[in-house]
Amino acid sequence: MRALVLGGTGFLGAALCRRLVADGHTVTSVSRTPPRPDVPPPQVTIRLADAAHLDEAGMRALVDGQDWVVYGIGPDDRGSMGPDAAAFLTHELVEPTERMARACRDADVRCLLLLGSYFASGGRADPAFRARHPYVHARLTQHERAVAAGGDDLTVCTLEIPYVFGVQPGTRAVWRGAYDAIARVPVLPRVDGGTSAATLASVVDAAVALLEQGRHGGSYPVTDGELPWNRWMQLAREELGLPVRFVPWPRVLTDAVGAGLLLGQRLRRHQAGLQASRLGGDVVHTHRIVDGAATRAELGLPDRSGDLENQIRATVRAVRDSSGTP
């Protein structure tokens, strides 16, 4: 098959390109800037384009002749998004994906795979969670509008990805900022929440399987298990050779920090994709867990839950080795 990977030089995209090449497919990677020479395999064709800001004719030319298209670009939940996060996300994420779906449909592409977020799973289960956070609403709207634009002949499906751990040579060390912060503090905050997490290998396995057999309109959460925040921080400190000491951190403190962040954003007239004042109840002090069993069963994927902590440790080592963290 001929596969076009938008965002093919990033952490997930580069790993997916390597796997597709290994499986014998013809792969083209699209990014805005030239990649490092050691990131894509030599068999990958590199195209430079700001794909999200192409008009529909430009997107149609980009995907012409492709069987599969992977849409792995666009803003994530972090960072400032101007005075109106919802409008920013509509312009930078939802509308470009919808144009891409129409372009893929018109170019007779077989499958358009969206690399999405596991927050969308929470938004489907809890409409109030969707309403509170512009990023969650945008991810669900991205899927809905792309599926509608794909029509009857294009398969459009979304892989909903949680926190991912693993190492992809040549790409920026994932979680560098978080692990540097964990290394600097003398004690760690003990919180009562957790998240879903996945290994890089599981995400790549799921992406390839969806290109081959995904259902039109399907949303597929992928996970290798639950990761309590305390356990994640403990693994990082252990791998960095630092003592592990926790202090209680009640939700009221997180709410106070979130309120301060929200005030600062309002003063700067910049919003974020996740509402800062609701991070305590919606992310930090809750168990934001998705069930990946149905995805594994439908796609025939292996269970890698036993490798999750090993990949977390490998991620910490990659950060340490790339940043000189003691």
Protein Blocks (a to p, Z undefined) as FASTA:
>chain_A
ZZddehilbmklmmmmmmmmmnopacddddfbdcdfklpcfklccddddfklpcfklmmm
mmgoiabdcdfedjdfedcebjblklmmmmmmmmmmmmmmmmmmmnopabdcddddfklm
mmmmmmmlmmmpmklmmmmmmmmmmmmmnommbccddddddddedddehiacehklmmmm
mmmpmbdcddfbdcddddfklmmmmmmmmmmmpcehiacdddebdcdfklmmmmmmmmno
pacddddddfklmmmmmmmmmmmmmmnopacfbdfklmmmmmmmpccdddfklmmmmnop
acfklmmmmmmmmmmmmmmmmnopZZ
